[in-house]
Amino acid sequence: MTALIAVLAVLLGAGSLAQKSTEPPLPRVERLCGKLQHVRDIPEKKNSRTLIQKTTNLSSAVVSLYPFDEKGNCCEMISALEKTITGRWGSFHLKENGLARGTYWLVAEAGGRQYKMLIQFVPQRNSIKPCSEIYWQVTDEGQFWITETIVID
């Protein structure tokens, strides 16, 4: 009986997901800074069937910010609004002064690859979010996402 209830809950949940939009919302970013990292899964030494995540900071990578156009084009025949190079530990900071709230392309170039992410920039006046707790992560498969450390008191 318990198994039947669990299966029914999964099916109902899957049905409600199917009705929602397939487009995930854009990441809302209040600061254009953080650490650029490469993430990959590697087999655990004692048990090769178990994968663990290895994260490496990407130094000397180029991080750029491009305007968004309604056609969804990025980076071709337009200049970057801001551009910087990551430091030794993968850290970077793009200038935010005068940058309007809105949709932008954040582009990272590392290891001969280009990673693109569409973001929603929502600057917060006097933000207390430290750049050291914002992680921009890429994979060999071309994925690019943002994670943040959240401290709960």
C-alpha positions in Angstrom: 0.0 0.0 0.0 2.8 2.4 0.9 4.6 1.6 -2.4 1.4 2.4 -4.3 1.0 5.8 -2.6 4.7 6.6 -3.4 4.2 5.7 -7.1 1.0 7.8 -7.3 2.8 10.8 -5.7 5.6 10.5 -8.2 3.2 10.3 -11.2 1.2 13.2 -9.9 4.4 15.2 -9.4 5.6 14.3 -12.9 2.2 15.4 -14.4 2.4 18.8 -12.8 5.9 19.3 -14.0 4.9 18.5 -17.6 2.3 21.3 -17.5 4.9 23.9 -16.5 7.1 25.8 -19.0 10.2 23.9 -20.1 12.3 27.1 -19.9 14.0 27.5 -16.5 14.1 31.1 -15.2 17.2 33.0 -15.8 19.7 33.2 -12.8 19.2 36.4 -10.9 22.6 38.0 -10.3 23.1 41.0 -8.0 26.9 41.1 -8.3 29.1 40.4 -11.4 32.0 38.8 -9.5 33.1 35.5 -8.0 35.3 32.5 -8.8 35.4 30.7 -12.1 35.7 27.0 -11.6 35.9 23.8 -13.6 33.9 20.9 -12.2 34.2 17.3 -13.2 33.2 13.9 -11.8 35.9 11.4 -11.1 35.8 7.9 -9.7 36.3 7.5 -6.0 39.7 5.7 -5.2 38.2 3.0 -3.0 35.0 2.4 -5.1 35.3 3.2 -8.8 31.5 2.9 -9.2 31.0 6.0 -7.0 31.8 9.4 -8.5 33.0 12.4 -6.6 33.0 16.0 -7.8 36.4 17.6 -8.3 36.5 21.4 -8.5 39.5 23.4 -9.9 39.8 27.2 -9.9 40.4 28.6 -13.5 43.1 31.2 -13.6 43.9 33.4 -16.6 40.4 32.9 -18.1 38.6 35.7 -19.9 35.2 36.7 -18.5 33.1 39.1 -20.5 29.6 40.7 -20.3 27.6 41.2 -23.5 24.3 42.9 -24.1 21.3 40.7 -24.8 19.3 41.2 -28.1 15.8 40.0 -28.8 17.1 37.5 -31.4 19.2 35.7 -28.7 22.5 36.3 -30.5 25.6 36.6 -28.4 29.0 37.8 -29.0 29.2 38.0 -32.7 29.8 41.4 -34.2 29.1 43.2 -30.9 31.6 44.5 -28.3 31.7 43.3 -24.8 30.4 45.8 -22.2 32.9 44.6 -19.7 35.9 42.2 -19.8 38.4 40.9 -17.3 40.8 38.1 -16.7 40.5 35.8 -13.7 43.2 35.8 -11.1 45.4 33.0 -9.7 42.5 31.5 -7.8 39.9 32.0 -10.4 38.5 35.2 -8.9 37.1 38.0 -11.1 35.1 41.2 -10.8 33.4 43.0 -13.7 32.6 46.7 -13.2 29.0 47.3 -12.4 28.9 51.1 -12.2 26.4 52.5 -14.7 25.2 49.0 -15.8 21.4 48.9 -16.0 19.2 46.2 -14.5 18.4 43.7 -17.3 19.3 40.6 -19.3 23.0 40.0 -20.3 25.2 37.3 -21.6 28.0 36.3 -19.3 30.8 34.6 -21.3 33.8 32.7 -19.9 36.7 31.6 -22.1 38.9 28.9 -20.6 40.9 25.9 -21.8 40.1 26.8 -25.5 36.4 26.7 -24.9 33.7 29.3 -24.7 30.9 29.1 -22.1 27.8 31.3 -22.4 25.1 32.0 -19.8 22.1 34.3 -20.1 21.7 36.1 -16.8 19.3 38.6 -15.2 21.3 41.4 -13.6 19.5 42.8 -10.6 21.9 45.1 -8.8 21.3 45.6 -5.1 22.4 48.9 -3.6 25.0 48.2 -0.9 24.9 44.5 -1.4 26.6 42.6 1.4 27.0 39.4 -0.7 30.8 38.7 -0.8 32.3 37.8 -4.2 34.2 35.0 -2.5 30.9 33.1 -2.0 29.8 33.3 -5.6 30.9 30.4 -7.9 30.6 30.3 -11.7 31.1 26.7 -12.7 31.8 25.0 -16.1 32.1 21.4 -17.2 33.8 19.6 -20.1 30.3 19.0 -21.5 29.8 22.8 -22.0 27.5 23.4 -19.0 27.8 26.7 -17.2 26.0 27.6 -14.0 26.2 29.7 -10.9 26.2 28.6 -7.2 26.3 30.7 -4.1 27.2 30.0 -0.5 24.3 30.9 1.8 24.9 31.4 5.5 22.0 30.8 7.9 22.3 32.4 11.3 
